[in-house]
């Protein structure tokens, strides 16, 4: 049976190829009885054509029925359009697909519906000459709201009642394919061109519906889809429960609905594939001159995957010279892929706003590859150089999103207008990696480009985790006249930045910038994450090189902030805010809160100014430990710093640190310095323990202005080792400026005298600062008039007035605890208990950290000696040796000056073969330092 059907199909096709173009390819059936369709030769528009008349007219609807319906190559077939008919419905009840290889038209303004469940093919020379809308569908029947179904599988005549507007299409178990092979199919302005399969394939050619609607729908199995009419447009609605087939647009195909207003493209399928440099374009054409003109939307709805690749584009735009607003783009799918230089977005080349670009992806969105569009894959909205208008937002939701090979997303202003926002919601992982051959790195941006006027948009991302690799980044920048946008990240788990881009020599980054020549303020960077790591030269940067202030950076994490590793250029990782030498504005503030922070390998947290503004403030709150260590590849140390460079005219910012433990080594610095003309900022530290080792510093120094104040509050321990220092010195360039004040409140302050660790509030020609120290113990460091090779506390001035040093230690009343001596003397021999006699071979034992120094002024050293202090369980008789005995006092005498001296008589020698438990534990002990 299958072979017979296949043979019959082949013979049918052969018949189509050899039959006359006028009659044999159009075979009406008898299902309409006396109202059957009639095909006659005729002339339309002065050219020969096959004219179809007859049919069953019911109100404004006309019904035709054919066993075979084909239009030969170069053939012309037209439906007659009786008066009052708005819709013509044609069904094919045979078993072969319809081949439309020539011109199919309506001799009037009615819309044409062609139904063939076996499929429909449009050849390279296929054309439409239709003033209404055109539907080509492999559905089985058209459904009307009065319950009537005009069916191709169970053909019957329509009832003699008036037929209303169609409301749906009914599919059988198997729908044929609708395919266009290089055809140019066009309807007039405002009309609908719909191809509804089965699978739908557009292989080259064009689908044109200026200001109207192009509908491509794939249906895979039995079910009903809705059909609604809004004005002149028809729309197909596919319920969620209906299985869908695929829609493919390939081989440089073009779908275009641009006009002076309106224009929609809607694709509804299982998989949507747009490949081979194909373009889908909606928007405002260059012929539009109305500022209120509004373009339509581009909408994809895929049960599975949307793939746009191989240099293909999906645009909704305002063309050059056009006036009006572009519409938006919306994609709903389980997954989406943009590859090989694909681009998706809403652009303005003329005058008008762009629309929003929205992607609602249930699973994975991936952007990758480079190809035909300047080399990179892109999703976003733009105002081009001659354009005037604002861009819409880019709004994306997905379970995971990946950017590879230089793929990018964003909103950009090259002309005049404000950039829209970029908003991402990712329930899983957002990752960036790879770079394109042209040096583009993967990332997201919102920028006002050079010579442009307008504000950048904000970037807002919520994700479970985010990873930047290979120099990828987030950037909001103004190169023109306008403010940069803000960046906000809400990350439940981890945020990590790593890797390096060999072409632009940068690590992965998050930045908001005011570029050289720009006029505007930088945006704020706000990040909240479970943990944050920056490695391999990665950085956060909020800076200005133009006329405007840098934005602020705020970072919050309940976990660890780890900054370490150096780039291939030797640059350290870090967090910065800078107003450089070309800037006319202030650096931004940096505010960080974390459970712990580790800065290694020259890592930095820095606000700086080298221009005409002030450096920003730095505020750090750490529940546990804040540590600094290591150098970068250029020999720079780790630091938290607010500084002004030599060319700067502003002031240094303040630094506030709150931590449980603060540890600096390897020349690390906590610094608020000013090498220019202004004053240094202040440093305030509140911590339980501070460890400065190996040349580490707290410094608030200036070249010529006043040194900043340094305050250490409520500490239990301050340790300075190996040439470390706390300095608020002014006049380091041998200029004026008073030294700043240093206030230290620590229970213990410990240094090593010979290691030259210092606390200084000195000046060159100005007044030395004041040093005020409150402590219960000061060891290894002492006040001096000038600095020495030892550990000093100084507040001197080389050519000015020295400052003051104030040490506050606990007050002690000299009379406290004294008692009145008795006046009645008594025999003391009965009051003194016998204790262990002193024997030779014994020694004094002390336990505890550091042992007993040779000199009370010397520090407890870190060297440790362990000796066995266990006593023997056996008793022995110690040989009595001649020694100077220690004897107990037997009385006292008072000399003529009133001095009281205890005296005793010398007893005879005592041999003691055994000892008490207490004495046994002391015998034979040596120095034991634990």
TAQUI-V842167 format. One record per residue. N is the residue number from 1. SS is DSSP state (~ for helix, > for strand, _ for the rest). NEAR is the number of other C-alpha atoms within 8 Angstrom. Layout:
# TAQUI-V842167
N|SS|NEAR ; N|SS|NEAR
This chain:
# TAQUI-V842167
1|_|4 ; 2|~|5 ; 3|~|6 ; 4|~|7 ; 5|~|8 ; 6|~|8 ; 7|~|8 ; 8|~|8 ; 9|~|9 ; 10|~|8 ; 11|~|8 ; 12|~|9 ; 13|~|8 ; 14|~|8 ; 15|~|8 ; 16|~|11 ; 17|~|7 ; 18|~|6 ; 19|_|8 ; 20|_|7 ; 21|_|9 ; 22|_|11 ; 23|_|10 ; 24|_|9 ; 25|_|14 ; 26|>|13 ; 27|>|10 ; 28|>|11 ; 29|_|11 ; 30|_|7 ; 31|_|9 ; 32|_|14 ; 33|~|7 ; 34|~|4 ; 35|~|8 ; 36|_|15 ; 37|>|14 ; 38|>|9 ; 39|>|10 ; 40|>|10 ; 41|>|9 ; 42|>|8 ; 43|>|10 ; 44|>|9 ; 45|_|4 ; 46|_|5 ; 47|>|6 ; 48|>|9 ; 49|>|13 ; 50|>|14 ; 51|>|13 ; 52|>|12 ; 53|>|10 ; 54|>|9 ; 55|_|13 ; 56|>|12 ; 57|>|9 ; 58|>|12 ; 59|_|10 ; 60|_|11 ; 61|>|13 ; 62|>|13 ; 63|>|12 ; 64|>|14 ; 65|>|16 ; 66|>|15 ; 67|>|12 ; 68|>|13 ; 69|>|11 ; 70|_|11 ; 71|>|16 ; 72|_|14 ; 73|_|9 ; 74|_|8 ; 75|_|12 ; 76|>|13 ; 77|>|12 ; 78|>|13 ; 79|>|10 ; 80|>|10 ; 81|_|10 ; 82|_|5 ; 83|_|4 ; 84|_|6 ; 85|_|13 ; 86|_|9 ; 87|>|11 ; 88|>|13 ; 89|>|12 ; 90|>|12 ; 91|>|12 ; 92|>|14 ; 93|_|13 ; 94|_|7 ; 95|_|6 ; 96|_|9 ; 97|_|11 ; 98|>|12 ; 99|>|12 ; 100|>|15 ; 101|_|17 ; 102|_|14 ; 103|>|15 ; 104|>|14 ; 105|>|11 ; 106|>|15 ; 107|>|10 ; 108|_|8 ; 109|_|10 ; 110|_|14 ; 111|>|13 ; 112|>|14 ; 113|>|12 ; 114|>|12 ; 115|>|15 ; 116|_|17 ; 117|_|14 ; 118|_|12 ; 119|_|16 ; 120|>|16 ; 121|>|14 ; 122|>|14 ; 123|_|13 ; 124|_|11 ; 125|_|13 ; 126|_|15 ; 127|>|12 ; 128|>|11 ; 129|>|10 ; 130|_|17 ; 131|_|12 ; 132|_|12 ; 133|_|16 ; 134|>|13 ; 135|>|12 ; 136|>|12 ; 137|>|16 ; 138|_|18 ; 139|_|16 ; 140|_|15 ; 141|>|13 ; 142|>|13 ; 143|>|13 ; 144|>|13 ; 145|_|9 ; 146|_|6 ; 147|_|6 ; 148|_|8 ; 149|>|8 ; 150|>|10 ; 151|>|11 ; 152|_|13 ; 153|_|7 ; 154|_|5 ; 155|_|9 ; 156|_|8 ; 157|_|8 ; 158|_|9 ; 159|_|5 ; 160|_|5 ; 161|_|5 ; 162|_|7 ; 163|_|10 ; 164|_|10 ; 165|_|6 ; 166|>|10 ; 167|>|11 ; 168|>|13 ; 169|>|13 ; 170|>|13 ; 171|>|15 ; 172|_|10 ; 173|_|6 ; 174|_|10 ; 175|_|17 ; 176|_|14 ; 177|_|14 ; 178|>|17 ; 179|>|11 ; 180|>|14 ; 181|>|12 ; 182|_|14 ; 183|_|14 ; 184|>|13 ; 185|>|10 ; 186|>|12 ; 187|>|17 ; 188|_|12 ; 189|_|9 ; 190|_|13 ; 191|_|16 ; 192|>|17 ; 193|>|16 ; 194|>|13 ; 195|>|12 ; 196|>|16 ; 197|_|18 ; 198|_|19 ; 199|_|13 ; 200|>|17 ; 201|>|12 ; 202|>|13 ; 203|>|14 ; 204|_|15 ; 205|_|14 ; 206|>|13 ; 207|>|12 ; 208|>|13 ; 209|>|19 ; 210|_|15 ; 211|_|17 ; 212|_|16 ; 213|>|18 ; 214|>|15 ; 215|>|14 ; 216|>|12 ; 217|>|16 ; 218|_|16 ; 219|>|16 ; 220|_|13 ; 221|_|12 ; 222|_|11 ; 223|>|9 ; 224|>|11 ; 225|>|12 ; 226|>|12 ; 227|>|12 ; 228|>|11 ; 229|>|8 ; 230|>|7 ; 231|_|4 ; 232|_|9 ; 233|>|12 ; 234|>|11 ; 235|>|10 ; 236|>|11 ; 237|>|8 ; 238|_|9 ; 239|_|8 ; 240|_|5 ; 241|_|4 ; 242|_|13 ; 243|_|11 ; 244|>|13 ; 245|_|15 ; 246|_|14 ; 247|>|17 ; 248|>|12 ; 249|>|13 ; 250|>|15 ; 251|_|10 ; 252|_|13 ; 253|_|15 ; 254|>|12 ; 255|>|11 ; 256|>|12 ; 257|_|17 ; 258|_|16 ; 259|>|16 ; 260|_|16 ; 261|_|14 ; 262|>|13 ; 263|_|18 ; 264|>|15 ; 265|>|12 ; 266|>|11 ; 267|>|12 ; 268|>|14 ; 269|>|15 ; 270|_|14 ; 271|_|13 ; 272|>|15 ; 273|>|12 ; 274|>|12 ; 275|_|16 ; 276|_|11 ; 277|_|14 ; 278|_|16 ; 279|>|12 ; 280|>|10 ; 281|>|13 ; 282|>|19 ; 283|>|21 ; 284|>|20 ; 285|_|12 ; 286|_|13 ; 287|_|8 ; 288|_|14 ; 289|>|8 ; 290|>|8 ; 291|>|9 ; 292|>|6 ; 293|>|12 ; 294|>|13 ; 295|>|19 ; 296|_|14 ; 297|_|13 ; 298|>|13 ; 299|>|11 ; 300|>|13 ; 301|>|10 ; 302|>|15 ; 303|>|10 ; 304|>|9 ; 305|>|13 ; 306|>|13 ; 307|>|13 ; 308|>|14 ; 309|_|15 ; 310|_|13 ; 311|_|16 ; 312|_|16 ; 313|>|12 ; 314|>|10 ; 315|>|15 ; 316|>|18 ; 317|>|15 ; 318|>|21 ; 319|_|12 ; 320|_|11 ; 321|_|10 ; 322|_|15 ; 323|>|15 ; 324|>|19 ; 325|>|17 ; 326|_|20 ; 327|_|17 ; 328|_|15 ; 329|>|15 ; 330|>|12 ; 331|>|12 ; 332|>|10 ; 333|>|15 ; 334|>|12 ; 335|>|12 ; 336|>|12 ; 337|>|12 ; 338|>|14 ; 339|_|15 ; 340|_|15 ; 341|_|20 ; 342|_|19 ; 343|>|15 ; 344|>|10 ; 345|>|13 ; 346|>|20 ; 347|>|15 ; 348|>|20 ; 349|_|16 ; 350|_|14 ; 351|>|15 ; 352|_|15 ; 353|_|14 ; 354|_|21 ; 355|_|15 ; 356|_|14 ; 357|>|15 ; 358|>|11 ; 359|>|10 ; 360|>|11 ; 361|>|16 ; 362|_|10 ; 363|_|9 ; 364|>|13 ; 365|>|12 ; 366|>|11 ; 367|>|15 ; 368|_|15 ; 369|_|14 ; 370|_|17 ; 371|_|13 ; 372|_|12 ; 373|_|11 ; 374|_|6 ; 375|_|12 ; 376|_|18 ; 377|_|19 ; 378|>|12 ; 379|>|10 ; 380|>|13 ; 381|>|19 ; 382|>|15 ; 383|>|19 ; 384|_|11 ; 385|_|10 ; 386|_|9 ; 387|_|15 ; 388|>|14 ; 389|_|13 ; 390|_|13 ; 391|_|21 ; 392|_|16 ; 393|_|13 ; 394|>|15 ; 395|>|11 ; 396|>|11 ; 397|>|11 ; 398|>|15 ; 399|_|12 ; 400|>|12 ; 401|>|13 ; 402|>|12 ; 403|>|16 ; 404|_|14 ; 405|_|14 ; 406|_|19 ; 407|_|19 ; 408|>|15 ; 409|>|10 ; 410|>|12 ; 411|>|20 ; 412|>|16 ; 413|>|20 ; 414|_|15 ; 415|_|13 ; 416|>|14 ; 417|_|13 ; 418|_|13 ; 419|_|18 ; 420|_|15 ; 421|_|13 ; 422|>|14 ; 423|>|11 ; 424|>|11 ; 425|>|10 ; 426|>|15 ; 427|>|10 ; 428|>|10 ; 429|>|13 ; 430|>|13 ; 431|>|11 ; 432|>|14 ; 433|_|15 ; 434|_|13 ; 435|>|14 ; 436|_|14 ; 437|_|7 ; 438|_|5 ; 439|_|9 ; 440|_|10 ; 441|>|17 ; 442|_|17 ; 443|>|14 ; 444|>|10 ; 445|>|14 ; 446|>|20 ; 447|>|17 ; 448|>|20 ; 449|_|12 ; 450|_|9 ; 451|_|9 ; 452|_|14 ; 453|>|13 ; 454|_|14 ; 455|_|14 ; 456|_|20 ; 457|_|16 ; 458|_|13 ; 459|>|14 ; 460|>|11 ; 461|>|11 ; 462|>|11 ; 463|>|16 ; 464|>|13 ; 465|>|12 ; 466|>|12 ; 467|>|13 ; 468|>|16 ; 469|_|14 ; 470|_|14 ; 471|_|17 ; 472|_|16 ; 473|>|14 ; 474|>|11 ; 475|>|13 ; 476|>|19 ; 477|>|19 ; 478|>|21 ; 479|_|16 ; 480|_|15 ; 481|>|14 ; 482|_|14 ; 483|_|15 ; 484|_|20 ; 485|_|17 ; 486|_|14 ; 487|>|14 ; 488|>|11 ; 489|>|12 ; 490|>|10 ; 491|>|15 ; 492|>|10 ; 493|>|9 ; 494|>|13 ; 495|>|13 ; 496|>|10 ; 497|>|14 ; 498|_|16 ; 499|_|15 ; 500|>|16 ; 501|>|14 ; 502|_|6 ; 503|_|5 ; 504|_|6 ; 505|_|8 ; 506|>|12 ; 507|>|16 ; 508|_|18 ; 509|>|15 ; 510|>|10 ; 511|>|13 ; 512|>|20 ; 513|>|17 ; 514|>|22 ; 515|_|12 ; 516|_|10 ; 517|_|9 ; 518|_|15 ; 519|>|14 ; 520|_|14 ; 521|_|14 ; 522|_|20 ; 523|_|16 ; 524|_|13 ; 525|>|14 ; 526|>|11 ; 527|>|11 ; 528|>|11 ; 529|>|15 ; 530|>|13 ; 531|>|12 ; 532|>|13 ; 533|>|12 ; 534|>|16 ; 535|_|13 ; 536|_|15 ; 537|_|20 ; 538|_|19 ; 539|>|14 ; 540|>|10 ; 541|>|13 ; 542|>|20 ; 543|>|18 ; 544|>|21 ; 545|_|16 ; 546|_|15 ; 547|>|14 ; 548|_|14 ; 549|_|16 ; 550|_|20 ; 551|_|16 ; 552|_|12 ; 553|>|13 ; 554|>|11 ; 555|>|11 ; 556|>|10 ; 557|>|14 ; 558|_|10 ; 559|_|10 ; 560|>|14 ; 561|>|13 ; 562|>|10 ; 563|>|15 ; 564|_|18 ; 565|_|14 ; 566|>|15 ; 567|_|15 ; 568|_|7 ; 569|_|7 ; 570|_|10 ; 571|_|11 ; 572|>|17 ; 573|_|18 ; 574|>|15 ; 575|>|10 ; 576|>|15 ; 577|>|19 ; 578|>|17 ; 579|>|22 ; 580|_|12 ; 581|_|11 ; 582|_|10 ; 583|_|16 ; 584|_|13 ; 585|_|15 ; 586|_|16 ; 587|_|20 ; 588|_|17 ; 589|_|12 ; 590|>|15 ; 591|>|10 ; 592|>|10 ; 593|>|11 ; 594|>|14 ; 595|_|13 ; 596|>|12 ; 597|>|13 ; 598|>|13 ; 599|>|15 ; 600|_|13 ; 601|_|14 ; 602|_|17 ; 603|_|17 ; 604|>|15 ; 605|>|10 ; 606|>|15 ; 607|>|19 ; 608|>|19 ; 609|>|20 ; 610|_|16 ; 611|_|16 ; 612|_|13 ; 613|_|16 ; 614|_|16 ; 615|_|19 ; 616|_|16 ; 617|_|12 ; 618|>|16 ; 619|>|10 ; 620|>|10 ; 621|>|10 ; 622|>|15 ; 623|_|10 ; 624|_|9 ; 625|>|14 ; 626|>|13 ; 627|>|10 ; 628|>|13 ; 629|_|15 ; 630|_|12 ; 631|>|14 ; 632|_|15 ; 633|_|10 ; 634|_|7 ; 635|_|7 ; 636|_|8 ; 637|>|15 ; 638|_|17 ; 639|>|15 ; 640|>|11 ; 641|>|16 ; 642|>|19 ; 643|>|18 ; 644|>|19 ; 645|_|12 ; 646|_|9 ; 647|_|9 ; 648|_|16 ; 649|_|13 ; 650|_|15 ; 651|_|15 ; 652|_|19 ; 653|_|16 ; 654|_|13 ; 655|>|15 ; 656|>|10 ; 657|>|13 ; 658|>|11 ; 659|>|14 ; 660|>|12 ; 661|>|11 ; 662|>|12 ; 663|>|11 ; 664|>|15 ; 665|_|13 ; 666|_|12 ; 667|_|14 ; 668|_|15 ; 669|>|14 ; 670|>|10 ; 671|>|15 ; 672|_|19 ; 673|_|18 ; 674|>|19 ; 675|_|13 ; 676|_|14 ; 677|_|13 ; 678|_|15 ; 679|_|15 ; 680|_|18 ; 681|_|16 ; 682|_|12 ; 683|>|15 ; 684|>|12 ; 685|>|11 ; 686|>|11 ; 687|>|15 ; 688|>|11 ; 689|>|11 ; 690|>|12 ; 691|>|10 ; 692|>|15 ; 693|_|15 ; 694|_|11 ; 695|_|14 ; 696|_|15 ; 697|>|15 ; 698|>|11 ; 699|>|15 ; 700|_|20 ; 701|_|19 ; 702|>|20 ; 703|_|14 ; 704|_|17 ; 705|_|15 ; 706|_|15 ; 707|_|19 ; 708|_|18 ; 709|_|13 ; 710|>|17 ; 711|>|10 ; 712|>|13 ; 713|>|11 ; 714|>|9 ; 715|>|14 ; 716|>|9 ; 717|>|12 ; 718|>|12 ; 719|>|11 ; 720|>|15 ; 721|_|13 ; 722|_|11 ; 723|_|13 ; 724|_|16 ; 725|>|15 ; 726|>|10 ; 727|>|16 ; 728|_|19 ; 729|_|19 ; 730|_|21 ; 731|_|20 ; 732|_|12 ; 733|_|6 ; 734|_|9 ; 735|_|10 ; 736|_|12 ; 737|_|16 ; 738|_|17 ; 739|_|21 ; 740|_|19 ; 741|_|14 ; 742|>|14 ; 743|>|11 ; 744|>|10 ; 745|>|11 ; 746|>|16 ; 747|>|11 ; 748|>|12 ; 749|>|12 ; 750|>|13 ; 751|>|14 ; 752|_|15 ; 753|~|11 ; 754|~|7 ; 755|~|12 ; 756|_|14 ; 757|_|17 ; 758|>|15 ; 759|>|10 ; 760|>|14 ; 761|_|20 ; 762|_|20 ; 763|>|22 ; 764|_|16 ; 765|_|14 ; 766|_|15 ; 767|_|16 ; 768|_|19 ; 769|_|19 ; 770|_|14 ; 771|>|15 ; 772|>|12 ; 773|>|12 ; 774|>|11 ; 775|_|14 ; 776|_|9 ; 777|>|8 ; 778|>|10 ; 779|>|13 ; 780|_|12 ; 781|_|15 ; 782|>|9 ; 783|>|8 ; 784|_|8 ; 785|_|7 ; 786|_|7 ; 787|_|9 ; 788|_|7 ; 789|_|7 ; 790|_|11 ; 791|_|16 ; 792|>|15 ; 793|>|13 ; 794|>|16 ; 795|_|19 ; 796|_|15 ; 797|>|15 ; 798|_|7 ; 799|_|7 ; 800|_|11 ; 801|_|9 ; 802|_|12 ; 803|_|14 ; 804|_|9 ; 805|>|12 ; 806|>|8 ; 807|>|8 ; 808|>|8 ; 809|_|8 ; 810|_|6 ; 811|_|4 ; 812|_|5 ; 813|_|5 ; 814|_|4 ; 815|_|5 ; 816|_|6 ; 817|_|4 ; 818|_|5 ; 819|_|4 ; 820|_|4 ; 821|_|4 ; 822|_|5 ; 823|_|4 ; 824|_|4 ; 825|_|5 ; 826|_|4 ; 827|_|7 ; 828|_|8 ; 829|~|7 ; 830|~|6 ; 831|~|6 ; 832|_|6 ; 833|_|5 ; 834|_|4 ; 835|_|4 ; 836|_|5 ; 837|_|6 ; 838|_|7 ; 839|_|5 ; 840|_|6 ; 841|_|6 ; 842|_|10 ; 843|_|8 ; 844|_|7 ; 845|_|9 ; 846|_|9 ; 847|_|9 ; 848|_|8 ; 849|_|7 ; 850|_|12 ; 851|_|11 ; 852|_|6 ; 853|_|9 ; 854|_|5 ; 855|_|5 ; 856|_|6 ; 857|_|6 ; 858|_|10 ; 859|_|11 ; 860|_|9 ; 861|_|5 ; 862|_|5 ; 863|_|5 ; 864|_|7 ; 865|_|7 ; 866|_|7 ; 867|_|7 ; 868|_|4 ; 869|_|7 ; 870|_|5 ; 871|_|8 ; 872|_|5 ; 873|_|4 ; 874|_|4 ; 875|_|8 ; 876|_|6 ; 877|_|7 ; 878|_|6 ; 879|_|4 ; 880|_|5 ; 881|_|5 ; 882|_|4 ; 883|_|5 ; 884|_|4 ; 885|_|5 ; 886|_|6 ; 887|_|8 ; 888|_|5 ; 889|_|8 ; 890|_|10 ; 891|>|10 ; 892|>|9 ; 893|>|8 ; 894|>|9 ; 895|_|7 ; 896|_|5 ; 897|_|5 ; 898|_|6 ; 899|_|7 ; 900|>|8 ; 901|>|7 ; 902|>|9 ; 903|>|9 ; 904|_|9 ; 905|_|5 ; 906|_|5 ; 907|_|5 ; 908|_|4 ; 909|_|4 ; 910|_|4 ; 911|_|5 ; 912|_|7 ; 913|_|8 ; 914|_|7 ; 915|_|9 ; 916|_|6 ; 917|~|6 ; 918|~|7 ; 919|~|9 ; 920|~|9 ; 921|~|9 ; 922|~|9 ; 923|_|10 ; 924|_|8 ; 925|_|11 ; 926|_|9 ; 927|_|10 ; 928|_|13 ; 929|_|12 ; 930|_|9
